């Protein structure tokens, strides 16, 4: 599966001022790492968010969020944010901020 370069550029723009962000092609998409840990990514036009188990469970109660089931089995700490959930830059910033806050709790690699 590929990723949307348009969506990836929006994510880049939103994360541009954050220190420790790098990019890596993973899972057939593009991942953004924070201090070596996957934080978020783009797969097709969906944004992958790493929120931790509790954060992902809470996010699933919100609109435009679905389980990340890339392998056929849902990943408990990650979710997909569908395009309708990041129409505005403010929505995108809010969701990416949640992923950044969780990923900062992890030890750097």
VENZIHU-V306413 format. One record per pair of residues at least 12 apart in sequence whose ideal C-beta (glycine too) atoms are under 8 Angstrom apart, sorted by the first residue. I is the first residue (numbers start at 0). J is the second residue. D is the distance in Angstrom with one decimal. If there is no record, write none. Layout:
i=I j=J d=D
i=I j=J d=D
//
This chain:
i=0 j=26 d=7.9
i=0 j=27 d=4.3
i=0 j=28 d=6.5
i=0 j=42 d=5.9
i=0 j=43 d=5.7
i=1 j=27 d=6.8
i=1 j=28 d=7.3
i=1 j=43 d=6.8
i=2 j=27 d=7.7
i=2 j=28 d=4.2
i=2 j=29 d=4.8
i=2 j=40 d=7.7
i=2 j=41 d=4.2
i=2 j=42 d=5.8
i=2 j=43 d=6.4
i=3 j=41 d=6.2
i=3 j=43 d=6.6
i=3 j=44 d=4.7
i=6 j=41 d=5.0
i=6 j=44 d=5.6
i=6 j=46 d=6.8
i=6 j=82 d=7.7
i=7 j=29 d=5.1
i=7 j=41 d=4.7
i=9 j=85 d=7.7
i=9 j=88 d=7.5
i=9 j=91 d=6.1
i=10 j=31 d=6.3
i=10 j=39 d=6.7
i=10 j=41 d=6.1
i=10 j=46 d=6.8
i=10 j=91 d=7.4
i=10 j=95 d=6.8
i=11 j=31 d=8.0
i=13 j=88 d=7.2
i=13 j=91 d=5.6
i=13 j=92 d=5.5
i=13 j=95 d=5.3
i=14 j=31 d=6.1
i=14 j=95 d=6.4
i=14 j=99 d=7.6
i=17 j=33 d=7.2
i=17 j=99 d=6.6
i=19 j=33 d=5.3
i=19 j=34 d=4.4
i=19 j=107 d=7.6
i=20 j=32 d=7.0
i=20 j=33 d=5.8
i=20 j=38 d=7.5
i=21 j=35 d=7.8
i=25 j=37 d=7.2
i=25 j=40 d=6.8
i=26 j=40 d=7.2
i=26 j=42 d=6.4
i=26 j=47 d=7.9
i=26 j=69 d=6.0
i=27 j=42 d=6.8
i=28 j=40 d=5.4
i=28 j=41 d=5.5
i=28 j=42 d=3.6
i=28 j=43 d=7.4
i=28 j=47 d=7.1
i=29 j=41 d=4.9
i=30 j=47 d=7.4
i=33 j=99 d=6.3
i=33 j=102 d=4.5
i=33 j=103 d=6.8
i=34 j=102 d=7.6
i=34 j=103 d=7.8
i=34 j=105 d=7.6
i=34 j=107 d=3.8
i=34 j=108 d=6.8
i=35 j=107 d=5.7
i=35 j=108 d=3.0
i=36 j=49 d=7.7
i=36 j=102 d=5.2
i=36 j=105 d=4.7
i=36 j=107 d=7.4
i=36 j=108 d=6.0
i=37 j=49 d=5.6
i=37 j=102 d=7.5
i=38 j=98 d=5.1
i=38 j=99 d=6.0
i=38 j=101 d=8.0
i=38 j=102 d=4.1
i=39 j=95 d=5.9
i=39 j=98 d=4.5
i=39 j=99 d=7.9
i=42 j=69 d=7.4
i=42 j=79 d=7.5
i=44 j=82 d=5.0
i=45 j=79 d=4.4
i=45 j=80 d=6.5
i=45 j=81 d=6.0
i=45 j=82 d=7.2
i=46 j=79 d=7.2
i=46 j=80 d=4.2
i=46 j=85 d=6.2
i=46 j=91 d=7.7
i=46 j=94 d=6.9
i=46 j=95 d=7.8
i=47 j=67 d=6.1
i=47 j=77 d=5.9
i=47 j=78 d=7.6
i=47 j=79 d=6.3
i=47 j=80 d=7.8
i=48 j=77 d=6.5
i=48 j=78 d=5.4
i=48 j=79 d=7.7
i=48 j=80 d=5.7
i=48 j=94 d=6.1
i=48 j=95 d=7.6
i=48 j=97 d=6.7
i=48 j=98 d=4.5
i=49 j=76 d=6.0
i=49 j=77 d=5.2
i=49 j=98 d=5.4
i=49 j=101 d=6.2
i=49 j=102 d=5.9
i=50 j=76 d=6.6
i=50 j=77 d=7.1
i=50 j=78 d=6.3
i=50 j=97 d=5.9
i=50 j=98 d=6.1
i=50 j=101 d=5.2
i=51 j=76 d=5.2
i=51 j=101 d=4.8
i=51 j=104 d=7.6
i=52 j=75 d=4.9
i=52 j=76 d=5.3
i=54 j=76 d=7.8
i=54 j=97 d=6.6
i=54 j=101 d=5.5
i=55 j=75 d=6.3
i=55 j=76 d=5.5
i=55 j=77 d=6.2
i=55 j=78 d=5.0
i=56 j=75 d=7.9
i=58 j=78 d=5.2
i=58 j=97 d=7.4
i=59 j=78 d=6.4
i=61 j=84 d=7.9
i=62 j=83 d=7.6
i=62 j=84 d=6.6
i=63 j=80 d=6.2
i=63 j=81 d=4.5
i=63 j=82 d=7.9
i=63 j=83 d=4.9
i=63 j=84 d=2.9
i=63 j=85 d=7.9
i=64 j=78 d=5.1
i=64 j=79 d=7.0
i=64 j=80 d=6.0
i=64 j=81 d=7.4
i=64 j=84 d=6.7
i=65 j=78 d=6.7
i=65 j=79 d=4.9
i=65 j=81 d=6.5
i=66 j=78 d=6.4
i=66 j=79 d=7.3
i=67 j=79 d=5.3
i=80 j=94 d=5.4
//
